[in-house]
Amino acid sequence: KGDKDKQLEKNIEADLGEWERFSRPNPNDLWQMDIMSFYIRDQHKVYLISALDDCSRMIINWGLYKEQTANNVLETLRGALAKHG
């Protein structure tokens, strides 16, 4: 099974060419934000909103919310700005 996986990876690389890792050269050049949802105790749906520094891949701020709203995204962003400028 392992040989098949390696061959599949080689075939994909041949089709796509070389992989190019993207990242900004300096911290705070670019931040990425994401929202994911999950359930706590299979009952309470919550939303994790995170901000990530593209250079270091460090999570610079996050928040756990009952709703995914623009205000909650802005709250997470404002917290990141307060911590990291």
CORMOMO-V764712 format. One record per backbone hydrogen bond with DSSP energy under -1.0 kcal/mol. CO is the residue of the C=O (numbers start at 1). NH is the residue of the N-H. If there is no record, write none. Layout:
# CORMOMO-V764712
co=CO nh=NH
co=CO nh=NH
This chain:
# CORMOMO-V764712
co=1 nh=5
co=2 nh=6
co=3 nh=7
co=4 nh=8
co=5 nh=9
co=6 nh=10
co=7 nh=11
co=8 nh=12
co=9 nh=13
co=10 nh=14
co=11 nh=15
co=12 nh=16
co=13 nh=17
co=26 nh=29
co=30 nh=54
co=32 nh=52
co=34 nh=50
co=36 nh=48
co=38 nh=46
co=40 nh=43
co=40 nh=44
co=44 nh=40
co=46 nh=38
co=47 nh=65
co=48 nh=36
co=49 nh=63
co=50 nh=34
co=51 nh=60
co=51 nh=61
co=52 nh=32
co=53 nh=57
co=58 nh=53
co=61 nh=51
co=63 nh=49
co=65 nh=47
co=69 nh=73
co=70 nh=74
co=71 nh=75
co=72 nh=76
co=73 nh=77
co=74 nh=78
co=75 nh=79
co=76 nh=80
co=77 nh=81
co=78 nh=82
co=79 nh=83
co=80 nh=84
co=81 nh=85
